[in-house]
């Protein structure tokens, strides 16, 4: 599989995971979320789908580029990528569908670890993939704070 095909494939997988997780959000109660005490730093609602779409694209490009690199760690990094994508998917399920900010917070802590592991490993194996994960890592730290705030103040 050439580089372009692997990038397109992984971007598609990432966007599909994001789309499927968004279905759980749309099935949840808007009244429940609107009633939560949220951080004063919580962005407007329109920011989230825009940010996540860009992040899923960057994640997919990172995974697609890494797919072609020959290294003993590449397979492990592919597994970590899939694990973090699953944790990302389940965060929306836990938070919005189950209406459990605490369970979502536990999930996002594991997600933080998985993304850090991917970043660190990719930094050693193929730095462009690691750098493509930096916006995701930064957004995730912010999302962890937002989730913590909801747990702490509700």
C-alpha positions as CSV (number, residue, x, y, z in Angstrom):
1,X,0.0,0.0,0.0
2,X,1.5,3.3,-1.0
3,X,1.7,6.3,1.3
4,X,-1.2,8.2,-0.2
5,X,-3.6,5.3,0.1
6,X,-2.5,4.6,3.7
7,X,-3.1,8.2,4.6
8,X,-6.5,8.4,2.9
9,X,-7.5,5.1,4.6
10,X,-6.4,6.2,8.1
11,X,-8.0,9.6,7.7
12,X,-11.2,7.8,6.7
13,X,-11.0,5.5,9.7
14,X,-10.4,8.4,12.0
15,X,-13.3,10.5,10.6
16,X,-15.6,7.4,10.7
17,X,-14.8,6.9,14.4
18,X,-15.5,10.6,15.0
19,X,-18.8,10.4,13.1
20,X,-20.0,7.3,14.9
21,X,-19.2,8.8,18.3
22,X,-21.1,11.9,17.4
23,X,-24.2,9.8,16.9
24,X,-24.1,9.1,20.7
25,X,-24.0,12.8,21.3
26,X,-26.9,13.4,19.1
27,X,-28.9,10.7,20.9
28,X,-28.3,12.3,24.3
29,X,-30.4,14.9,26.0
30,X,-29.4,18.5,25.1
31,X,-31.2,19.6,28.3
32,X,-28.9,17.4,30.4
33,X,-25.8,19.0,29.0
34,X,-27.2,22.5,29.0
35,X,-28.0,22.1,32.7
36,X,-24.4,21.2,33.7
37,X,-22.2,23.8,35.4
38,X,-19.4,24.2,32.8
39,X,-16.1,26.0,33.0
40,X,-16.0,29.6,32.0
41,X,-13.4,28.6,29.4
42,X,-15.8,26.2,27.6
43,X,-15.9,27.2,23.9
44,X,-19.1,27.8,22.0
45,X,-20.8,24.7,20.8
46,X,-19.8,25.3,17.1
47,X,-16.1,25.0,18.0
48,X,-16.2,21.3,19.0
49,X,-17.2,19.8,15.6
50,X,-14.8,22.0,13.7
51,X,-11.9,21.3,16.1
52,X,-12.6,17.6,16.2
53,X,-12.9,17.3,12.4
54,X,-9.5,18.9,12.0
55,X,-8.0,16.8,14.8
56,X,-9.4,13.5,13.3
57,X,-7.8,14.5,9.9
58,X,-4.5,15.2,11.5
59,X,-4.7,11.9,13.5
60,X,-5.4,10.0,10.3
61,X,-2.5,11.6,8.5
62,X,-0.2,10.8,11.4
63,X,-1.2,7.2,11.4
64,X,-1.1,6.9,7.6
65,X,2.4,8.2,7.4
66,X,3.5,6.0,10.2
67,X,2.0,2.9,8.6
68,X,4.7,3.0,5.9
69,X,7.6,3.3,8.2
70,X,9.6,0.2,8.8
71,X,10.5,-0.1,12.5
72,X,10.1,-2.7,15.2
73,X,7.9,-0.2,17.0
74,X,5.5,0.6,14.1
75,X,3.1,-2.3,14.9
76,X,2.9,-1.3,18.5
77,X,2.3,2.3,17.6
78,X,-0.5,1.2,15.3
79,X,-2.1,-0.7,18.2
80,X,-1.7,2.3,20.4
81,X,-3.4,4.5,17.7
82,X,-6.4,2.2,17.5
83,X,-6.6,2.0,21.3
84,X,-6.6,5.8,21.6
85,X,-9.2,6.0,18.8
86,X,-11.4,3.6,20.7
87,X,-11.0,5.5,24.0
88,X,-11.9,8.7,22.2
89,X,-15.0,7.0,20.8
90,X,-16.0,5.7,24.2
91,X,-15.6,9.1,25.9
92,X,-18.5,10.4,23.9
93,X,-20.6,7.3,24.8
94,X,-19.8,7.6,28.5
95,X,-20.2,11.4,28.7
96,X,-23.2,12.1,26.5
97,X,-25.1,8.8,26.1
98,X,-24.6,7.4,29.6
99,X,-24.5,10.9,31.1
100,X,-21.6,9.9,33.3
101,X,-19.0,12.7,33.4
102,X,-17.0,10.7,36.0
103,X,-16.8,7.6,33.8
104,X,-15.8,9.8,30.9
105,X,-13.2,11.5,33.0
106,X,-11.6,8.1,33.8
107,X,-11.7,7.3,30.1
108,X,-10.1,10.6,29.1
109,X,-7.2,10.0,31.6
110,X,-6.5,6.7,29.8
111,X,-6.8,8.5,26.5
112,X,-4.3,11.1,27.7
113,X,-1.8,8.3,28.4
114,X,-2.4,6.5,25.1
115,X,-1.9,9.7,23.1
116,X,1.2,10.5,25.1
117,X,2.5,7.0,24.4
118,X,1.8,7.4,20.7
119,X,3.4,10.8,20.6
120,X,6.6,9.6,22.4
121,X,6.9,6.5,20.2
122,X,6.2,8.3,17.0
123,X,8.8,11.0,18.0
124,X,11.4,8.2,18.0
125,X,10.1,6.3,14.9
126,X,8.9,9.1,12.6
127,X,8.8,12.7,13.9
128,X,6.3,14.1,11.4
129,X,3.6,11.8,12.7
130,X,4.5,12.9,16.3
131,X,4.2,16.6,15.4
132,X,0.8,16.0,13.7
133,X,-0.4,14.7,17.1
134,X,0.6,17.9,19.0
135,X,-2.7,19.8,18.3
136,X,-4.6,16.7,19.4
137,X,-2.5,16.4,22.6
138,X,-3.0,20.1,23.4
139,X,-6.8,19.9,22.8
140,X,-7.0,16.7,24.9
141,X,-5.3,18.4,27.8
142,X,-7.9,21.2,27.5
143,X,-10.8,18.6,27.1
144,X,-9.5,16.8,30.3
145,X,-9.7,20.1,32.2
146,X,-13.2,20.7,30.9
147,X,-14.3,17.2,31.9
148,X,-12.7,17.6,35.3
149,X,-14.5,20.9,35.9
150,X,-17.9,19.2,35.1
151,X,-17.1,16.4,37.5
152,X,-16.0,18.7,40.2
153,X,-18.8,21.2,40.0
154,X,-21.9,19.1,39.3
